[in-house]
């Protein structure tokens, strides 16, 4: 079966990093891990061709080759995914879809023309799909009534990827999260009981990537990497000697809950394995809002202290923040900005709250009659429900907060302060000593000079060190980094490079959100005028 796997194009967003990727000569931040896992689960006597539209164009030859088209994507891929289905059907191709977006909005994909809906987790529903094909069924919807045992998941078909096109690689150790945040769809899609692969299984995946020549950053895409701390520690204890024997070929980053700060052993194990960054869902410094949205794990300890503990352990902190929770008080946007500045978190995702399908928030708002549209997980769309304080007030705070967070000088200042604190972590010295002692396998060829990175460095130095208002502090900070955290300079400059994306993206956010707000206020005014006219007419 000649199977064409297509990954839709990302719209410009916070995580698309177009300008930063251009600097380092990559096409996309992360590969479509879901699709290469799908390829591993499907019969291996099938032929596969993968087209990631963020990396390469979909050609006429690709369409002509395919007997079956399989697409996957997230809600953010909605427009491109639906148009790809329609294009495939125009060419009389059989189309199957799966992943988070189809699982959340199956009716939309059915309306777009998909023949097969492979929903929920593929370890269960893909074999059902294969059986239906063998029986000659022309359409079908395949759903799971239970969560799969992912210790049986095969090694993803990383060989289908154009590895050099990606800034980071993606692997997965666990699915699910033990917490009950009202707005989060992870527990809807993957459950509240974290399921993990075995340490040997995950290391086999890393071994495969190593064999293919990957020796850069890897993002552990787990919903909450530390959701099952017992199993994570087992993995890390086995991963550490594997990494040391190979002189640390990868660096890792992942997503975790803030309670990571309370487990020093776990943080030490992570840094021993060359984890260097972690994304935290902080959401807001307002404890009342955290309680309303049932993110109780963020209320047990002072958030600023938790961020500092994690940073001092040697893990760079990235974080997500949300505005628009029920009962939120005026000034929430500025309080988020102040918290980010206080904790010196360089990369802070700032979004307006969206109600996602089947979440506790979605069902509550639906009962209250407050939903006003489908969700769109992007920083450039208004909220899809009626908030408890004026939407205009929330939106103004959001625009202003986004503008402040990605001011070139403030971003550089935070990045420098963060890396100076990171430089105090004892793990860096310990890992350097181990790396010196480890002898790298001779099978690996010596790397040539990376001229693209040199070019990127030159561009950053020109823009941030000469052209912009950051010119003086850029060089002063770089000199201080040389004196106090020399080994952290490559990573530091990598985060500095993100400013090239954020500075442009904040303008996009401002323009699109202001345009939508203007349209919203205009509609509100029209509706008010209609009510006044109707009331006046009735009074006559």
N, C-alpha and C positions, 0 to 999 in steps of 0.2 A: 504494500500500500504506500504510494508516494504521498507523504504527508507534509504539507507546508505549515509550519508554525510561525505565526505572525504576532509580534508585539507592537501595540499601537504607539503612536508618537505622543510624548509628553507635551502639554502646553507649557508656555513659559510660567514658571512658578518659583517659589522660594528654593526648592530643591533641584531645579533644573541646572543651575550653575553654568549657564551658557558662556559667559565671559571668562569665568575661571577655567572651564574646560578648554576653551580656545587657547588660553595661555599655555597650558601644559600639553596641548596637542592630542586631547582625547575627545571622543564623540559623545559619550554618555557617562553618567556617574556610576550607575550600577547595571548589571545585566539582568535579563528576565529569568530569575532563578526558578520561578514557577514553571515556565515552559520547558526548560531543560530537565526539570524533574518529571514533567509529563512525558517527555521523550524517553526517559529511563523506565517509566512504569509501563508504557505501551509495548506491544510485542516488538522484540528486537530484530525480527526479520522484516519489519517495515523499513522503508527508506524515509529519512528525515532531512528537511532543509529548514533552517531557521532564518527569519528575516526580522531583525530588530529595526524598526523604522526610525529610531533615534540614532542609528549607526549607519544604515545603508538604505538605498532606495529599493522599493519593491518593483521588480522588472516584469516585462511581458513574458520573459522566459520563465520566471518563477511561477506565474499564473498558469502558463501552458504545461509546465511540468507536473503540477499538483493534481492529484485525484481527490484529495481531502484537505480541507483548510481548518486549522484549529487556531483559535484566538483566545487570549486571556488578557485581563487588565483590571485596573482599579477604577473607582468612580471618576477619578480625574481624567481617565482615558475615554470617557463616555462618547464624545463626539467622533473621535477618530475610529474607535472600535465599531460603532454603528455604521459609519460610512464604509468601513472595510467589509463588513458583512454584506452590505448592499452591493458593493463592487464584486464580491465573490459570487453572489447570486446572479448578478447580471451576466456573469461568465459561466453560469450553470454548474457551479461547484457546490459540493456538499459542505456545509459549514457547521462546525461544533465550537461551542464557547464554554469557558469556565473561568473560575477565579473569583475574587472578592466582589467585583461589580456585577457580574451575572448572578451570583448567589444572592446579592442584596436586591437586585432589580430584574428578576428573570423575565417579567412581562415586557420590559423595554427591548430586550434582545430578541424575544420571540416576535415582537412587532417589527423589528428591523429585518427579520427573515431568517434567523438562525434555525437550522434543522434539528440540532441536538444541543440540549442544555445539560452540561456536565457540572452539576452544582456541588457545593460542599467540598469535602476533601477528596482529592483524586485517587488516593490509595484504595478507596472503596468504590467510587463512582466510575473511574476509568475502566476497570474490568467489566462493569455492567454495560458500558458503552460499547466495548469491543465485542461483547457477546451479542448485543443488539445488531451490530453490523454484520456479524456472522450469520445471524438469522434473517438478514435482508431487510431489516426495519429501516424505513425512510426517514423517520423522525423519532424523537424520544426525549423525555426529561428524566434525569437520573439523580436521585437524592439519597443521602445516607441518613440512617436513623441512629447512628452511633459514631463515635470518634475513632479513627483508625489507630492502630499500634504502629507508630512511626519507626520503631526499631526494625521494621521490615521494608522501609523505604530504600530503594536502591540508590547508588551513587549517581547524582545528576549527570547528564550528558554534557559536561563542560566542553567537550571537544567540538560541539556545534557552535560555540561562541567565537567571535573575532576578539580574542582576548586583549589585544593591544588597543582596542577601541575604548576600553573602559578604564575609568580612574580607579575604581575599587572592584573587588570581586565580592560575591555574596554567597554565604552558606547559612544553613539553619540547624540549630541544635534542638530547639524546643518549640512547641506551639501552645498557646493559651496563656492565661494570666490569672492568678488567684484572687485579684481584687474585684471590686464591683462598681467602678466609676460609671455613673449614670449615662454619660455622653459617649462612652467608648463602645465600638462595635467588635472589638477583638474577642470579648467574652461571648458575643453572639455567634461569631463565625467559628471560633476555635475552643470555646469553653473556658471554665474557671479552674479546671484541673490541668496544670501544665504537664504535657507529655514530652519526653525527651528521647533522643536517640542514645545509643550506647556510646561510651567514649571511643571504643574501637571503630565504630561506624563513622563517627565524625572525623577521626584521625585518618581513616581510609579516604575520605573525601579530600582532606588536605593533602594527602599523599598523591592523589590523582592530579590535583592542581599543581603540585610541585613538579610532578613528572611532565606536565604540559608546559612548564617553564614560568609559571606565575610566581613572582617574588615581590609583590607589593602589598598594599593594604587590603584587608578583608573585613567586610562588615558582616557581623553575626546578626542576621535579620530577625532574631527572635522578638516576639511581642514583649516579653519581659525576660531577659536572659537569666535573671536570678529568681524566677518564679518558683523553681524547684531547687533550692540552695544545696540540698544534699547531693543531687545528681550533678549539679554544676561543679561542685567541689571535686567529685570523682573525676569528671572530665579534665579539669584543670590540673589535677595531680598527675594524670597520665600524659597530658599535653606538654607540660613543662619540660620533661626530659627529651621528648621528641623535638621540640623547638630548639633546645640547647644543642643537641647533637647536630643539627643542621645550621647552627650559627644564626638562628632567628631569621628565617627567610621571609616571614610575614609580620606585619603589625595588625592588631585587631582593634575594632571598635564595635560597640553594640548599644542596645537600649536596655535600661534597667529602671527599677523603681528607686525612689529616694532612700528607702530603708537600707540600701547598699551601704550607706555611711555607718550603720551600726554594726557591720561585720568586717572588722579589720582583717581577719584571716582571709576572707573572700577577696577583698581588695588586693591583698598581698599576692594571693594566688593568681589573680588576673594580671597584675603587673609582671609577675614571674613569667607568664606566658606571652609577654609583649603586647598586652592590651594597653592602648594609650589614650583611648577616648570613650566616653559613655554619654548617651543621650538620656536626659531625665525629663519625665513629664511633670514639671512643677505646676503648670497651669496658672496659678495666681498666688500672691503672698497673702490674700485675704482668707483668713481661716473660715469665716462664715460661708464664703462661696465654696470652699473645699468641702465643707460639711453638707451643704445643699446638694452638691453633685456626687456625694458619697465617696469622695477621694480621701477617706479617713487616714490612709497611710501617710499622707502629707501633713497631718495635723499633730502627729505624736511627738515630733521633735522640731526645734527651731530650724526652718528651712535654710536660712543663711549659714548656720553652723554645719548643717549636713553637706551643703555644697563645698564649704571650705575643707571639711574632712576628706571628701572624695578627691578634691584637687590636690591636697597635700599628700595623698596616697600615690600620686603620679598619674592620675587619670584626668585628661582634659574634659571639662564639662561642656556639653551642648544641652540646650533645654528648650522645651515648648511652653508657650504661655497663651492663655485664652482670655478674651474679654466677652462679657455678655451673659454671665450666669444670673439666674434668678436671684432677686434680692440684693444685687450688687449695688454698692453705693457710688455716688459721683466721685470721679477721680481715680477709678480703678486702673485706667490706662497709665496714668502717671505713676501710680504705685508700682506697677509692673516695671516701668522704665527705671524707677529708683532702685528696685530690688536688683535688676540686672546690673546696674552700675555699682551697687554695693558689693555684689558678689563677683564682679568682673567676669561674667560669662560672655565670651566673645560672640558665639553663635546662638542667637535666641530667636526661635520661630515665634512669631506673634500672629495670632489669628482671631477672627471673630467666631464665636461658637456656632457650630452647625449641628442640627439634629440629624443623626444618621439612622437609616432604616432598622427597625426591630430593636433599637436600644431602649433602655428604660426611659431615657429622655424623650425619644420619639413617641412612645406609647403614652406617656404622661401628657405631653403637649397635644397629642391627637385627641385625648379625652377632654382636654380643656379647650379644644377648638382653636389652638394657637399656631398650628402649622400653616405655613403659607407658601410651600414649594418643596421641591426635591433638594437633597443635599448636594453640595458641590465643594469638595475638599480643596479649597484654594484660597489664597490670601486676597484674591481680587473680586470676591463676591460678598454681597450683603448676607446677613443672617437669614435663614429660611424659616423663621418663626417670629412671633410677636414677643419681644422681651418685656420684662417688668419695669424697665425704665425706658425713656424715649430712645427710639432707634437712632435718631439724629445725634443725640448726646453720645451714645456708645460709638457711633461711626466717627464723630469728630475726634474723640479720644484715641480711637484706633489709628486714624491717619496720623495724628500728631505723635503718638507713641512710636509708630513704625518709622516716621521721619527722624525722630531723635535717636532711636536705636542704631540706625545705619547712617548716621552722620559720619563722614570719613574720619574725623579726628576722634570722636568718641569711640568708634569701633577700634581704631588703632590703640588708643589708651587702654581700653579693656583687655585687648589681646596681649599687650605688653605686661600689664599687671598680672594677668592670669598665668602667663609663662614664667614670670619671675617666681610666683608661688609654686608652680609645677617643678621648677628647678630645685626646690628644697627637698623633694621626695627622695628618700634613700634608695628606692628601687632603681633609679637611673644608674647610679654608680655600681650597684650590684650587677645589673645586667651588662654594663660595659665590660666589667671584669670577666663575666662568664663568656661573653662573645669573643674576647681576646683569647681565652683558653680553648674555645671550641675550634676545631679544624673543619673547614668547609669541605664537603665532598668534592673530589677532583673532577667529577663528571660534569660539573657546571662550568661553562665557558666564562672567561673574564668579560665583564661588561665594558662596552665602549663608552666614550663620552656622550652624555645625553645633551645634545645641542638644543633640543626643545626646552629643557629645563633651564639652560643658560639663557636662552632667549626670554623665557618667562620671567626669570630673575631681573633681567635688564629692563623689561617693561614695567615691572613692579617698582624698581628703583627709580625709573624715570617718572612714572605717574605719581607715586606716593612720596618719593624723595626729592622731587624737583618741581613738578607742575602744581600739585595740590597744596592746600594750606597745611598739610601734614609734613611738609618738607623738612623742617628743623627736627621735629620730634622723631620722624622716621629714622634718621641717621643716629640721633642720640640713643634711641631705644635699641637700635641694632648694635651699637657699641656696648651698651650695658648688657645686652644678651651675650655678646662675645666675652665679656668679663665674668659674668655670673652664671650663665646657663648655655655654654657654648654648644653642647650636644643637642640642645633643643632648637637651634636656629633653623634647620630645614623645616621642621614642623611649624615653627612660629611663622616663617615666611609663607608656608602653605596656607595658614589661616589668614594671614594678611592678604593673600591673593583673593580670598573670598569677597573682599570689599569691592573688587571690580564688578562682581555680579550684583551685590546688594545695593550699591549706589545707583545703578541703573534700575534695579527692580523696585526700589522704594518709589521712584518717580512713576512707574507703571501702576503700582498699587494706589498711589494718590490719585492719578488721573481716572482710573477705572472705578474706584470706590466713590469718588466725588461725582462722577457721571451717573452712577446708579442711585446715589443719594438724591441728586437733583431730580431724577425721574420719579423716585419714590415720593418726594415732597410735593412734586407737581401733581401726581396722582392723588395724594392725600388732599391737596387744596381743591381739586376738581370734585372729589367726593363730598367734601365739606360744602362746597357751593351748591351741589345738587341737593343735599339735605336741607340747606337753608331755603332754596327755591321751592322744594316740595313742601316744607313746613309753612312757608308764606302762602302757597297756593291753597293748602288745606284750610288756612285760617280765613280765607276770603269768603 
